[in-house]
Amino acid sequence: MSVTKFYRLREIIGDRKQGIHGIVPVSRAAWYAGIKDGRYPKPIKLSEKSAAWRASDIEMLVERLNKGCWNEQVEQQGSSGIKKSCGGCGGCCHE
């Protein structure tokens, strides 16, 4: 059985009050807007009031951002498998 690691929101975007540096330094509002737009991965519901993100999804997001693909649509599980180009990366989104 493989173990899946999860990140909570404060680990992803950080929390200044608790001294947590974020992996993706955006505001909470920008993060949720990115989820709605399809730029950031959707959370996994752990319970009725608790959600987290797969570490693998966040790692793929960081790779895309490092390549300059900040506006690429996230490929969700069960989708057609077609990625959309962000328009500013010269096609790296299709690799």
C-alpha positions as CSV (number, residue, x, y, z in Angstrom):
1,M,0.0,0.0,0.0
2,S,1.5,3.3,-1.0
3,V,1.3,6.4,1.3
4,T,0.0,9.6,-0.1
5,K,1.2,12.8,1.5
6,F,-1.1,15.8,1.8
7,Y,-0.6,19.5,2.3
8,R,-3.0,21.7,4.3
9,L,-3.7,25.2,2.9
10,R,-1.4,27.1,5.3
11,E,1.5,24.8,4.2
12,I,0.9,25.7,0.6
13,I,0.3,29.5,0.8
14,G,2.0,30.1,4.2
15,D,0.8,31.8,7.4
16,R,2.7,34.9,8.5
17,K,1.2,34.8,12.0
18,Q,2.5,31.3,12.6
19,G,5.8,31.9,10.8
20,I,5.0,29.3,8.1
21,H,6.6,30.1,4.7
22,G,4.4,29.1,1.8
23,I,5.3,26.9,-1.1
24,V,3.2,29.1,-3.5
25,P,3.2,32.6,-2.0
26,V,-0.2,33.9,-2.9
27,S,-3.1,35.1,-0.9
28,R,-5.9,32.9,0.2
29,A,-8.3,34.7,-2.1
30,A,-5.9,34.3,-5.1
31,W,-5.5,30.6,-4.3
32,Y,-9.2,29.9,-4.3
33,A,-9.7,32.1,-7.4
34,G,-6.9,29.9,-9.1
35,I,-8.8,26.8,-8.1
36,K,-12.0,28.2,-9.6
37,D,-10.2,29.1,-12.8
38,G,-8.5,25.7,-13.0
39,R,-4.9,27.0,-12.5
40,Y,-4.4,25.4,-9.1
41,P,-5.4,21.8,-8.1
42,K,-8.7,21.1,-6.3
43,P,-8.6,20.0,-2.7
44,I,-9.4,16.5,-1.5
45,K,-12.1,16.4,1.1
46,L,-10.8,14.5,4.2
47,S,-14.0,15.0,6.2
48,E,-17.0,17.3,6.2
49,K,-15.0,20.3,7.4
50,S,-11.4,19.3,6.4
51,A,-9.7,19.5,3.0
52,A,-6.1,19.0,1.8
53,W,-4.1,18.8,-1.4
54,R,-2.1,15.8,-2.7
55,A,1.6,16.6,-2.4
56,S,2.1,15.2,-5.9
57,D,-0.4,17.8,-7.3
58,I,1.4,20.6,-5.5
59,E,4.8,19.4,-6.7
60,M,3.5,19.3,-10.3
61,L,2.2,22.9,-9.8
62,V,5.6,24.0,-8.6
63,E,7.3,22.4,-11.6
64,R,4.9,24.3,-13.9
65,L,5.4,27.6,-12.2
66,N,9.2,27.1,-12.4
67,K,8.9,26.6,-16.1
68,G,6.9,29.9,-16.4
69,C,3.6,28.1,-17.0
70,W,1.7,30.3,-14.4
71,N,-1.6,30.3,-16.3
72,E,-1.9,26.6,-17.5
73,Q,-5.1,24.8,-16.7
74,V,-4.6,22.0,-14.2
75,E,-5.2,18.5,-15.6
76,Q,-7.7,16.9,-13.2
77,Q,-8.0,13.2,-12.7
78,G,-10.5,11.7,-15.1
79,S,-10.2,14.5,-17.6
80,S,-9.6,14.1,-21.3
81,G,-5.8,14.5,-20.7
82,I,-5.6,17.5,-23.0
83,K,-3.5,20.3,-21.5
84,K,-4.1,23.9,-22.5
85,S,-1.1,26.2,-23.2
86,C,-0.7,29.1,-20.9
87,G,0.3,31.3,-23.8
88,G,3.5,32.6,-22.2
89,C,5.7,29.6,-21.9
90,G,6.6,28.6,-25.5
91,G,4.8,25.3,-25.4
92,C,6.3,23.7,-22.3
93,C,2.8,22.9,-21.1
94,H,2.5,20.3,-23.7
95,E,5.5,18.2,-22.6
